[in-house]
Each structure stands twice: as C-alpha cells, then as structure tokens.
C-alpha cells in the first residue's frame, strides 16, 4: 500500500504556481549551500522532499539572520523576531490555528517588524514554503520555540563556555527539526515507533552532525572572525583563540583538530538509532552517518589546509556512498507495508489551549496549607540529588478498606506536594521511583490503573506550570503507548525549565541499566574503539543510559522497608540512607524537609577515616 498523503488544509488553486516556485527556491538554496544534506533528503519518499527542503531552508535562513555581521546583537535578534512573527501572521491569515505567544517566546506587543509595517516580507519564498508545509502536514509551530530561543542566544555573540552548554544549544537548534521529519513520516502513514534507545542516542548523533559541520566550515568561520567551538575545547589543548583566528597551525591546534575529528567520528556512530525503525529510515540514517564520517575523515586529512578551505567530499566518495543508498531507499519505501492513518490527515488538529502552562513563565510553588515554610538551609549544605522510593500506597489502601488503585491515586497527591516542597527548599535534582520492572508481577488491573494515574498526573496543569524539568528513566517496552508518549512529551515540553530536575523512574531496573552499560563497553572494545584494560569507573558511567544524572546524596524510602530494591545502584554508592515508617499517601513536603534536615547533620566521609578531635593526622 502506498502512503496516504495529505492535501493542503486550505486549498487555493490560484496560489499553486507561487507555492511551487517557493518550494523550488528552497530546493535551490539547500542544494547550493548544503549539498550533502540535500543528498540525504533525496533518500526520503518523493512526496516528502519538498517539505524537507522548506524546513532545512528555513533553518538556514533563520541561522543567517543572526549570523549576519551587519547590525548589533539586538538588531540581529529583531530581524529573527520579525521573521518569526511574519510566519505566525501568515499562518493566522490562512485559518491555521494560531499559537498564543510567538515562537520565540514573546507576546506580539513590543516586537520590531520587518518590511511592510506588519513584520511580513511577502517576497520571502522560504517562509511561504514553510507555512505551506506546516498547514499541509499539520505541524505544531510551538515545536520550534527552542530553535528560535537558541538562535536569539546566538545573536548575542556569546560563545558557549563548556561542551555541555554547546550541546544544549545544539539540541535546541536541531532536535525540533528532526522531530518534524518523524512527524512527516507519520502523517504519510509510515510506522515511526520511537523507542527509549532512540531518544538516548539522538543527542549524541545530532552533536556529531553539528560538530562535523563546524569542522567543515571552520575556514569560512575563521575568515569572518567567528569561533563557535566552546572555550572548554580550546582550553583542553592549550590553544589560544588568537592562534585559530590567525590560522596558525601549531602543535596544540593540530592536537585540537585531531581530538575534534575523533569526537565527531564517535558521536556519529549511533547504531541504536537504526534498530527497530522503518527500512527506509534505516537506509537514510546509515547513509547520513557514512557521509558525515567521510566528511570528518576529509577534514582530518586536510591538516593545516583545513584552516584555509572547506572540507568538501570528492565526487567519487559521494557517488560510492549515495548510488547504492538510492537503490536501497527506493526498494525500502516501495516494498514496505505502510499503515494508513486512522483519521483523515486533512482534519486540522484542535489548537492548544491558549494558556498551556508548559509554555508560560513558571509559577512559584504553592505554600503548604499549614503555612509552614521550608527550613532555611544554605545551598552548599543541601543534597544535590535526592532519590525517593515511594512505598506504601497499597498497604495504605488496605488499611482504609479501599482498592489498591485508590492508594496510587492518593499517593499521586502526595507526589505533587513533595515536588512543591522540593522547589521551596531549592533542590536541584529529585528522582522518584514510580514503577520498577519487578512491579509487572502485580495484578494486571492494578498496574493498568496505576498507569492511568501516572498519565493523568503528567497532564496535570499544576505540575506543568512549575519550574520543573522532567526526565524519564526506564524502558518503553510494555508500557501503554499513551503513557510513553506522555512521558516523552512532558520531557520535551519542560526542557526549557531551569529549576528542579525531576526524574521519573518508570519501568526502570537498576541492574538492567548496568547490563546495558557493560554491553555498550563490550561492543566498543570489540570494535577496537577502546582498550579493555583501560576501562574504569568514568568510562562505565559514561555508558549508562543517563550519564548526566548526578550521584544520589540522600536516599529516602517510606513505608517501613529498609532496602534499595534495584533503584539507581550505580548512583547510590555513597548515598546517605533515610528510612521512615510513614506510608506514601500520608507523606507531604514536610517529611521531605525533615529528611533533608537530617542529612545536613551527617558527616559524609566517602571512605575516609574519621578525624578525632584533638588528634593529629
């Protein structure tokens, strides 16, 4: 069966030639400025390619608006804002559901506008093609909010200081476009199941793509006096910024380039991305990896010349990689059984609530009903990461003569209150053990009701309105699709929050993540990417599914049990343990405050001998 392709949501035969010309303009722009990326787009189904051209052309255009050397940072940001506002206005005029705030996170008031007095440059074919793509494929404009926010940061001219900051900016600018590509395939009826391993591998892959582009365009950037690499990268090799800008090929610069090419090469190899995906997508991802790694090798071979010319692939290399890929892609899209969408794709989605709390400024935590305030604990004495095993829902329900599912419902209220209390206290990381892989042994009806309670809690506007960044640790295997989707969506919607990082362990097993890390190390050793004799704690930690999760300083378990139950075994090595008899539905934020206060009175030695007052060491 062929994919079911949508028709424009607002048909206008008179405008068809103009729309075709707009897409053609996008195609020319992408082909001339990003030939490798254009070649990858040609591996998509033919009906989706114009949308890909429009999206990539929009990414190139908006990036150019803030990279233009003319004007102050404020003027460059204003140009971007005018472009975004014009896109929103064009969508609104054609009846497409409009978003409340602008895509860059600002209201309409007080924004500078471009030509025409209303912020619209009606001669911009890229924006017109993007607007048509959004209407035709029912894409959510709010998905691009992180893109435009990151571009405004680029407009300021401030370089990232660390690799982490660089990566966060890279993810913000690129992940939404990648998610739109998946949406296109879904709208066309292509099965696009996203697994946890895909979500975990995608950031490194995108970092690899972006770092490869940075190396490829290094000579061009240096010619404009621009450095986009984080300062941490230069400092690690002792490279003065002036040496790079002056194109001096010194031993430290040589070591820097060698390290960067090796890093890009490793980031690009993410085989997990190709597992369990549509055969056509597997071809596209494999070919992208091969093309970009070939660009990395070209950059490495150029040596000193990399500072003076672009690292372009030779026609022979491109032909060798692309010719068989085109054949495989055509066969994959043609022979695969494609699923027709259950609903006609021409039906417009309901607009988001105009005041979706996830996209508004966060509200402060709600005070406790008793009026009691959080203890005043200096930030340096607070635990950085608190892990909680929320135990006792079922026993509480039994004591009340209620079904166990009612215990989970009341327990969700306790969870909300504890999150408010963590914000009041100023914690940076809170991890909650919500459902373990061992919990599948429970009655199926209880598990189903527990999952429904979790889903409803995730959609609760109370939590979405707080300054909480949500993350999910666990496997999607066996979880209801709507719960897995809600976990992923909540993580995406809250990624711009900077307050409490709340990690929900759902369908999580601690031993399983250690096995996963060991398997990753074994694969890397078998591939010759690392020496087995040099494997240490740092390497193992880097291969954990969530390598950036800090060690747990305080573990608190309710319900009277005194065990860790396969919860974060790697991160609990030096945790202080705090056990209480209170059943979880009876807990509120004050119990959290007491646990943290107890922690502040303990001495943490991490294996060192205690110092006895009055003695000399």
C-alpha positions as CSV (number, residue, x, y, z in Angstrom):
1,X,0.0,0.0,0.0
2,X,1.3,3.5,-0.8
3,X,1.4,6.1,1.9
4,X,-1.7,8.3,2.2
5,X,-0.6,11.8,1.5
6,X,-2.4,14.9,2.8
7,X,-3.8,17.6,0.7
8,X,-3.3,21.3,1.6
9,X,-5.5,22.2,4.6
10,X,-6.7,25.4,2.8
11,X,-6.7,24.7,-0.9
12,X,-6.1,27.7,-3.1
13,X,-5.7,26.8,-6.8
14,X,-4.7,30.3,-7.8
15,X,-1.7,30.3,-5.4
16,X,-0.4,26.9,-6.6
17,X,2.2,28.2,-9.0
18,X,3.5,30.6,-6.4
19,X,3.8,27.8,-3.8
20,X,5.6,25.6,-6.3
21,X,8.0,28.4,-7.0
22,X,8.6,28.8,-3.3
23,X,9.5,25.2,-2.8
24,X,11.7,25.3,-5.9
25,X,13.5,28.3,-4.3
26,X,14.0,26.2,-1.1
27,X,15.4,23.4,-3.1
28,X,17.9,25.6,-4.9
29,X,19.0,27.1,-1.6
30,X,19.6,23.7,0.1
31,X,21.3,22.2,-2.9
32,X,23.7,25.1,-3.3
33,X,24.5,25.6,0.4
34,X,24.2,22.1,1.9
35,X,24.8,19.6,-0.8
36,X,25.4,16.6,1.5
37,X,22.3,17.3,3.5
38,X,20.4,17.7,0.2
39,X,21.6,14.3,-1.0
40,X,20.3,12.8,2.3
41,X,16.9,14.4,1.7
42,X,16.7,12.8,-1.7
43,X,16.5,9.4,0.1
44,X,13.1,10.4,1.6
45,X,9.9,9.4,-0.2
46,X,9.4,11.8,-3.1
47,X,6.2,13.3,-1.7
48,X,8.0,14.4,1.5
49,X,11.1,16.0,-0.1
50,X,9.5,19.5,-0.7
51,X,8.6,19.7,3.0
52,X,12.2,18.7,3.9
53,X,13.6,21.4,1.5
54,X,11.3,24.0,3.2
55,X,12.3,23.1,6.7
56,X,16.0,23.0,6.0
57,X,15.9,26.2,4.0
58,X,14.1,27.8,7.0
59,X,16.8,26.6,9.3
60,X,19.5,28.0,7.0
61,X,17.6,31.3,6.6
62,X,16.9,31.9,10.3
63,X,20.5,31.0,11.2
64,X,21.8,33.5,8.6
65,X,19.6,36.2,10.1
66,X,21.5,36.0,13.4
67,X,24.9,35.2,11.9
68,X,24.8,38.3,9.6
69,X,27.7,40.6,10.6
70,X,25.7,43.7,9.9
71,X,24.0,45.3,12.9
72,X,24.2,44.9,16.7
73,X,23.1,41.8,18.5
74,X,19.8,43.4,19.3
75,X,19.2,44.3,15.7
76,X,20.0,40.7,14.6
77,X,17.7,39.3,17.2
78,X,15.0,41.8,16.0
79,X,15.4,40.6,12.4
80,X,14.8,37.0,13.6
81,X,11.8,38.0,15.6
82,X,10.3,39.9,12.7
83,X,10.7,36.7,10.5
84,X,9.0,34.6,13.2
85,X,6.1,37.0,13.7
86,X,5.6,37.1,9.9
87,X,5.4,33.3,9.8
88,X,2.8,33.3,12.5
89,X,0.8,36.1,10.8
90,X,0.8,34.2,7.5
91,X,-0.5,31.0,9.2
92,X,-3.2,33.0,11.0
93,X,-4.4,34.7,7.8
94,X,-5.0,31.3,6.2
95,X,-7.0,30.0,9.0
96,X,-4.4,27.7,10.6
97,X,-4.7,27.5,14.4
98,X,-2.5,30.3,15.8
99,X,-0.4,30.0,18.8
100,X,-0.7,32.4,21.8
101,X,2.9,33.6,22.3
102,X,5.3,34.0,19.4
103,X,7.6,31.1,18.5
104,X,10.5,32.9,20.2
105,X,8.6,33.1,23.5
106,X,7.4,36.7,23.3
107,X,4.0,38.3,23.0
108,X,3.0,40.3,20.0
109,X,3.4,43.6,21.9
110,X,6.7,45.5,21.6
111,X,8.2,43.5,18.7
112,X,10.0,45.1,15.9
113,X,8.6,44.4,12.4
114,X,10.2,43.9,9.0
115,X,9.2,45.3,5.6
116,X,5.6,46.2,5.0
117,X,4.9,47.5,8.5
118,X,3.4,44.3,9.8
119,X,6.5,42.3,10.1
120,X,6.0,40.4,6.8
121,X,8.3,40.4,3.9
122,X,5.8,38.9,1.4
123,X,8.6,38.2,-1.1
124,X,10.2,35.5,1.2
125,X,9.7,32.2,-0.6
126,X,11.3,30.2,2.2
127,X,8.8,31.4,4.8
128,X,5.9,30.9,2.4
129,X,7.0,27.3,1.7
130,X,7.4,26.6,5.4
131,X,4.0,28.0,6.2
132,X,2.5,25.8,3.4
133,X,4.4,22.8,4.9
134,X,3.0,23.5,8.4
135,X,-0.5,23.8,7.1
136,X,-0.3,20.8,4.8
137,X,1.3,18.4,7.3
138,X,-0.5,19.8,10.4
139,X,2.8,20.6,12.2
140,X,2.8,22.3,15.6
141,X,4.6,25.7,15.3
142,X,5.3,25.6,19.1
143,X,7.7,22.8,18.5
144,X,10.1,25.4,17.1
145,X,10.2,27.5,20.2
146,X,13.6,26.1,21.4
147,X,15.0,26.7,17.9
148,X,14.3,30.4,18.0
149,X,15.2,30.8,21.6
150,X,18.7,29.3,20.9
151,X,19.1,31.5,17.8
152,X,18.4,34.6,19.9
153,X,21.3,33.4,22.1
154,X,23.5,33.0,19.0
155,X,22.6,36.6,18.0
156,X,24.1,37.8,21.3
157,X,27.5,36.7,20.0
158,X,28.3,34.8,23.3
159,X,30.2,31.6,22.7
160,X,29.4,28.5,24.7
161,X,31.9,28.1,27.6
162,X,31.6,24.3,28.0
163,X,30.8,21.3,25.9
164,X,27.6,20.9,27.9
165,X,26.4,24.4,27.1
166,X,27.4,23.9,23.4
167,X,25.5,20.6,23.3
168,X,22.4,22.1,24.9
169,X,22.4,24.8,22.3
170,X,22.9,22.3,19.5
171,X,20.0,20.2,20.7
172,X,17.7,23.2,21.0
173,X,18.5,24.3,17.4
174,X,18.3,20.9,15.8
175,X,16.1,18.4,17.7
176,X,12.7,20.1,16.8
177,X,13.5,19.9,13.0
178,X,14.4,16.2,13.4
179,X,11.1,15.6,15.3
180,X,9.2,17.3,12.5
181,X,10.8,14.9,10.0
182,X,9.4,12.0,12.0
183,X,6.0,13.7,12.1
184,X,6.1,14.0,8.3
185,X,6.6,10.2,8.0
186,X,3.8,9.5,10.5
187,X,1.4,11.8,8.6
188,X,2.3,9.9,5.4
189,X,1.3,6.6,7.1
190,X,4.9,5.4,7.7
191,X,5.2,3.5,11.0
192,X,7.6,5.5,13.2
193,X,7.9,3.9,16.6
194,X,10.3,5.9,18.8
195,X,12.0,3.8,21.4
196,X,13.9,4.9,24.5
197,X,17.2,3.9,22.9
198,X,16.4,6.2,20.0
199,X,15.8,9.1,22.3
200,X,19.0,8.4,24.2
201,X,21.2,8.1,21.0
202,X,19.7,11.1,19.2
203,X,21.5,13.9,21.2
204,X,25.0,12.4,20.5
205,X,24.1,11.9,16.8
206,X,23.0,15.5,16.4
207,X,26.1,16.7,18.3
208,X,28.1,14.7,15.8
209,X,26.4,16.2,12.8
210,X,26.8,19.7,14.2
211,X,30.5,19.3,15.1
212,X,31.1,17.9,11.6
213,X,29.5,21.0,10.1
214,X,31.7,23.1,12.4
215,X,34.9,21.4,11.2
216,X,33.8,21.5,7.6
217,X,33.0,25.3,7.7
218,X,35.9,26.2,10.0
219,X,37.9,28.1,7.3
220,X,34.8,30.1,6.4
221,X,34.1,31.0,10.0
222,X,37.7,31.9,10.7
223,X,37.6,34.2,7.7
224,X,34.7,36.1,9.3
225,X,36.5,36.2,12.7
226,X,34.0,33.7,14.2
227,X,34.6,30.8,16.6
228,X,31.7,28.5,17.5
229,X,33.6,25.9,19.4
230,X,33.3,26.0,23.2
231,X,36.1,27.6,25.1
232,X,36.5,24.4,27.0
233,X,37.6,22.7,23.8
234,X,40.4,25.2,23.2
235,X,41.5,25.2,26.8
236,X,41.8,21.4,26.9
237,X,44.6,21.6,24.3
238,X,46.1,24.9,25.4
239,X,45.0,26.7,22.1
240,X,44.9,30.5,22.3
241,X,41.9,31.8,20.5
242,X,44.2,34.2,18.6
243,X,46.1,31.3,17.1
244,X,43.0,29.8,15.5
245,X,41.7,33.2,14.3
246,X,45.1,33.9,12.7
247,X,45.1,30.4,11.1
248,X,48.3,29.3,12.8
249,X,48.9,25.6,12.6
250,X,50.7,24.9,15.9
251,X,51.1,21.6,17.7
252,X,48.3,22.5,20.1
253,X,46.0,23.4,17.2
254,X,46.9,20.1,15.5
255,X,46.0,18.2,18.7
256,X,42.7,20.2,19.0
257,X,41.7,19.2,15.4
258,X,42.7,15.6,16.0
259,X,40.6,15.5,19.1
260,X,37.6,17.2,17.5
261,X,37.6,14.8,14.5
262,X,37.8,11.8,16.7
263,X,35.0,13.1,18.9
264,X,32.8,13.8,15.9
265,X,33.5,10.4,14.4
266,X,32.5,8.7,17.7
267,X,29.3,10.7,18.2
268,X,28.1,9.9,14.7
269,X,28.2,6.2,15.2
270,X,24.9,5.5,17.0
271,X,23.7,2.1,15.8
272,X,20.8,2.2,18.3
273,X,19.1,4.8,16.0
274,X,18.8,2.2,13.3
275,X,17.3,-0.6,15.3
276,X,13.6,-1.2,15.0
277,X,12.9,1.6,12.5
278,X,11.3,1.5,9.1
279,X,13.8,0.1,6.5
280,X,13.7,3.3,4.6
281,X,14.6,5.3,7.7
282,X,17.4,2.8,8.4
283,X,18.9,3.5,4.9
284,X,18.6,7.2,5.5
285,X,20.3,7.1,8.9
286,X,23.1,4.8,7.8
287,X,23.8,6.9,4.8
288,X,23.8,10.1,6.8
289,X,26.3,8.5,9.2
290,X,28.6,7.3,6.3
291,X,28.5,10.7,4.6
292,X,29.3,12.7,7.7
293,X,32.0,10.4,8.8
294,X,33.5,10.7,5.4
295,X,33.5,14.5,5.8
296,X,35.2,14.1,9.2
297,X,38.0,11.9,7.6
298,X,38.4,14.6,4.8
299,X,38.8,17.3,7.5
300,X,41.4,15.2,9.3
301,X,43.4,14.5,6.1
302,X,43.5,18.2,5.2
303,X,45.7,19.0,8.1
304,X,46.8,22.7,8.0
305,X,44.7,23.3,4.9
306,X,41.6,22.8,7.0
307,X,42.1,26.4,8.3
308,X,42.1,27.8,4.8
309,X,39.5,25.8,2.8
310,X,36.2,23.9,3.2
311,X,36.4,20.1,3.8
312,X,34.3,19.0,0.8
313,X,33.7,15.4,-0.2
314,X,35.1,14.4,-3.5
315,X,32.5,13.4,-6.2
316,X,33.9,9.8,-6.2
317,X,33.3,9.4,-2.5
318,X,29.8,10.8,-2.7
319,X,28.9,8.5,-5.6
320,X,30.3,5.5,-3.9
321,X,28.1,6.1,-0.8
322,X,25.0,7.5,-2.5
323,X,24.5,5.3,-5.5
324,X,23.7,2.1,-3.6
325,X,21.8,4.0,-0.9
326,X,19.4,5.4,-3.5
327,X,18.7,1.9,-4.8
328,X,18.1,0.6,-1.3
329,X,15.9,3.6,-0.3
330,X,13.6,3.2,-3.4
331,X,13.2,-0.5,-2.7
332,X,12.6,0.1,1.0
333,X,9.9,2.7,0.5
334,X,8.3,0.6,-2.3
335,X,8.1,-2.8,-0.7
336,X,7.3,-1.9,3.0
337,X,3.8,-2.2,4.1
338,X,2.7,1.3,5.1
339,X,-0.1,1.8,7.5
340,X,-2.9,4.2,6.6
341,X,-3.7,6.7,9.3
342,X,-6.9,6.0,11.2
343,X,-8.0,9.6,10.9
344,X,-8.0,11.7,7.6
345,X,-4.9,13.8,7.8
346,X,-6.7,16.8,6.3
347,X,-8.6,17.3,9.5
348,X,-7.0,20.2,11.4
349,X,-5.9,19.4,15.0
350,X,-7.5,21.2,17.8
351,X,-5.4,24.3,18.8
352,X,-3.5,24.1,22.0
353,X,-5.0,25.8,25.0
354,X,-4.1,29.4,24.6
355,X,-2.5,29.4,28.1
356,X,-0.8,26.0,28.2
357,X,1.2,26.3,31.4
358,X,4.1,24.4,30.0
359,X,4.8,27.3,27.6
360,X,4.2,30.1,30.0
361,X,6.6,31.6,32.6
362,X,6.7,29.2,35.6
363,X,4.7,29.9,38.7
364,X,6.1,29.7,42.3
365,X,5.4,26.6,44.3
366,X,2.1,26.6,46.2
367,X,2.5,27.2,50.0
368,X,1.7,24.3,52.4
369,X,-1.8,24.6,53.8
370,X,-0.4,24.7,57.3
371,X,1.5,27.9,56.5
372,X,4.8,26.1,57.4
373,X,7.8,27.2,55.3
374,X,10.8,25.3,54.2
375,X,13.8,25.3,56.5
376,X,16.4,27.9,55.6
377,X,19.3,25.6,54.6
378,X,22.4,27.1,52.9
379,X,22.6,25.9,49.3
380,X,26.1,24.4,49.9
381,X,24.7,22.1,52.6
382,X,21.7,20.9,50.6
383,X,22.0,17.5,48.9
384,X,22.4,18.0,45.2
385,X,20.3,14.9,44.4
386,X,17.6,13.2,46.4
387,X,16.2,9.9,45.4
388,X,12.9,8.7,46.8
389,X,11.4,5.2,46.9
390,X,7.7,6.0,47.3
391,X,6.4,2.9,49.1
392,X,3.2,2.1,50.9
393,X,0.3,3.0,48.5
394,X,-1.2,-0.5,48.5
395,X,-0.9,-1.0,52.3
396,X,-2.4,2.4,53.0
397,X,-5.4,1.5,50.7
398,X,-5.8,-1.9,52.5
399,X,-5.8,-0.2,55.9
400,X,-8.6,2.2,54.7
401,X,-10.6,-0.7,53.2
402,X,-10.1,0.7,49.7
403,X,-8.9,-0.8,46.4
404,X,-5.1,-0.6,45.9
405,X,-5.7,1.7,42.9
406,X,-7.1,4.3,45.3
407,X,-3.8,4.2,47.2
408,X,-2.0,5.1,44.0
409,X,-4.4,7.9,43.3
410,X,-4.0,9.5,46.8
411,X,-0.2,8.8,46.5
412,X,-0.1,11.0,43.4
413,X,-1.4,13.9,45.5
414,X,1.5,13.3,47.9
415,X,3.9,13.3,45.0
416,X,2.6,16.7,43.9
417,X,3.1,18.2,47.3
418,X,6.6,16.8,47.6
419,X,7.6,18.4,44.3
420,X,6.3,21.7,45.5
421,X,8.3,21.2,48.7
422,X,11.5,20.4,46.7
423,X,11.1,23.7,44.8
424,X,10.6,25.6,48.0
425,X,13.7,24.0,49.5
426,X,15.8,24.8,46.4
427,X,16.8,21.2,45.5
428,X,18.3,20.8,42.0
429,X,17.6,17.1,41.4
430,X,14.8,14.9,42.7
431,X,14.3,11.3,41.4
432,X,11.2,9.3,42.1
433,X,10.9,5.5,41.8
434,X,7.4,5.3,40.3
435,X,7.3,1.8,38.7
436,X,10.0,-0.9,38.7
437,X,10.5,-3.7,36.2
438,X,9.6,-6.1,39.1
439,X,6.2,-4.4,39.6
440,X,4.9,-6.2,36.5
441,X,4.3,-9.1,38.8
442,X,1.3,-7.3,40.4
443,X,-2.3,-7.8,39.4
444,X,-2.8,-6.6,35.8
445,X,-5.8,-4.4,36.7
446,X,-3.8,-2.7,39.4
447,X,-1.0,-2.0,37.0
448,X,-3.4,-0.6,34.4
449,X,-5.0,1.8,36.9
450,X,-1.6,2.8,38.1
451,X,-0.5,3.7,34.6
452,X,-3.7,5.7,34.1
453,X,-3.0,7.7,37.3
454,X,0.5,8.4,36.1
455,X,-0.8,9.6,32.7
456,X,-3.3,11.9,34.4
457,X,-0.6,13.3,36.7
458,X,1.7,14.1,33.8
459,X,-1.1,16.1,32.1
460,X,-1.9,18.0,35.3
461,X,-1.5,21.7,34.7
462,X,-0.4,22.1,38.3
463,X,2.9,20.3,37.7
464,X,3.3,21.7,34.1
465,X,3.1,25.3,35.4
466,X,6.1,24.8,37.8
467,X,9.8,25.5,37.1
468,X,10.4,21.7,36.8
469,X,12.3,20.0,34.1
470,X,11.0,16.4,33.8
471,X,13.1,13.5,32.6
472,X,12.2,9.8,32.2
473,X,14.4,6.9,33.2
474,X,13.2,3.4,32.1
475,X,12.2,1.3,29.2
476,X,9.2,1.9,27.0
477,X,8.8,-1.9,26.4
478,X,5.4,-3.0,27.6
479,X,4.2,0.5,28.6
480,X,0.9,1.8,27.2
481,X,1.7,3.9,24.2
482,X,-0.2,6.9,25.6
483,X,1.8,6.8,28.8
484,X,5.2,6.5,27.0
485,X,4.1,9.4,24.7
486,X,3.1,11.5,27.7
487,X,6.4,10.9,29.4
488,X,8.3,11.9,26.3
489,X,6.1,14.9,25.6
490,X,6.4,16.1,29.2
491,X,10.2,15.9,28.9
492,X,10.1,17.8,25.6
493,X,7.7,20.5,26.9
494,X,9.7,21.1,30.1
495,X,13.2,21.0,28.7
496,X,13.5,24.9,28.9
497,X,12.8,24.9,32.6
498,X,15.8,25.6,34.8
499,X,14.6,24.9,38.4
500,X,14.2,21.4,39.7
501,X,15.2,18.4,37.5
502,X,12.5,15.8,38.3
503,X,13.4,12.3,37.0
504,X,10.6,9.7,37.0
505,X,11.8,6.1,37.0
506,X,9.0,4.3,35.2
507,X,9.5,0.7,34.1
508,X,13.0,1.0,35.5
509,X,15.5,-1.6,36.6
510,X,18.9,-0.7,38.1
511,X,20.7,-3.9,37.1
512,X,19.3,-3.6,33.6
513,X,21.0,-0.3,33.1
514,X,24.3,-1.7,34.4
515,X,24.0,-4.6,31.9
516,X,23.2,-2.0,29.2
517,X,26.4,0.0,30.1
518,X,28.5,-3.2,30.1
519,X,27.2,-4.3,26.8
520,X,28.0,-0.9,25.3
521,X,31.6,-1.1,26.6
522,X,31.9,-4.6,25.2
523,X,30.7,-3.5,21.8
524,X,33.1,-0.6,21.8
525,X,36.0,-2.9,22.8
526,X,35.1,-5.4,20.2
527,X,35.1,-2.7,17.6
528,X,38.6,-1.5,18.6
529,X,37.3,1.8,19.9
530,X,38.7,1.4,23.4
531,X,41.3,-0.7,25.2
532,X,39.5,-3.2,27.6
533,X,42.4,-2.8,30.1
534,X,41.7,1.0,30.3
535,X,38.0,0.6,31.3
536,X,37.5,2.5,34.5
537,X,34.6,3.9,36.5
538,X,34.5,7.0,34.4
539,X,34.0,5.0,31.2
540,X,31.3,2.8,32.7
541,X,29.5,5.8,34.0
542,X,29.6,7.4,30.5
543,X,27.9,4.4,29.0
544,X,25.0,4.4,31.5
545,X,21.6,5.4,29.9
546,X,21.6,8.7,31.8
547,X,25.3,9.6,32.2
548,X,24.5,13.2,33.3
549,X,22.4,12.1,36.3
550,X,24.4,13.1,39.4
551,X,25.2,10.7,42.2
552,X,22.4,10.4,44.8
553,X,23.4,12.2,48.0
554,X,20.3,11.2,50.0
555,X,18.0,8.2,49.5
556,X,14.7,8.4,51.3
557,X,12.4,5.4,51.5
558,X,8.9,5.5,53.0
559,X,6.7,2.6,54.1
560,X,8.9,1.0,56.8
561,X,11.1,-1.2,54.4
562,X,14.9,-1.0,54.6
563,X,16.2,-1.9,51.2
564,X,17.0,-0.1,47.9
565,X,15.0,-2.5,45.6
566,X,17.2,-2.2,42.4
567,X,16.9,1.6,42.4
568,X,19.9,3.5,40.9
569,X,22.5,1.1,42.1
570,X,25.4,3.0,40.5
571,X,24.3,6.3,41.8
572,X,23.7,5.2,45.4
573,X,27.3,4.1,46.1
574,X,27.9,6.9,48.7
575,X,24.3,7.9,49.5
576,X,23.1,8.7,53.0
577,X,20.1,6.5,53.7
578,X,16.9,7.7,55.4
579,X,14.0,5.3,56.1
580,X,10.6,6.3,57.5
581,X,7.6,4.2,58.5
582,X,5.1,6.7,57.0
583,X,3.1,5.2,54.1
584,X,3.5,7.3,51.0
585,X,-0.2,8.6,50.8
586,X,0.3,10.1,54.2
587,X,3.5,11.9,53.2
588,X,3.7,15.6,52.4
589,X,6.5,18.1,51.8
590,X,7.3,18.4,55.5
591,X,8.6,14.8,55.5
592,X,11.0,15.7,52.7
593,X,12.2,18.8,54.6
594,X,12.8,16.6,57.7
595,X,14.7,14.1,55.7
596,X,16.9,16.8,54.2
597,X,17.5,18.4,57.6
598,X,18.6,15.1,59.0
599,X,21.0,14.8,56.0
600,X,22.6,18.1,56.8
601,X,23.7,16.8,60.3
602,X,25.5,13.8,59.0
603,X,29.2,13.7,58.1
604,X,30.0,12.2,54.7
605,X,33.5,10.8,54.5
606,X,33.3,8.8,51.3
607,X,35.5,6.1,52.8
608,X,38.0,8.3,54.6
609,X,38.8,7.7,58.2
610,X,37.0,9.9,60.8
611,X,39.1,12.7,62.2
612,X,39.0,12.5,66.1
613,X,39.1,16.0,67.6
614,X,42.4,16.6,69.4
615,X,44.5,14.1,67.4
616,X,46.9,14.8,64.6
617,X,46.7,13.0,61.2
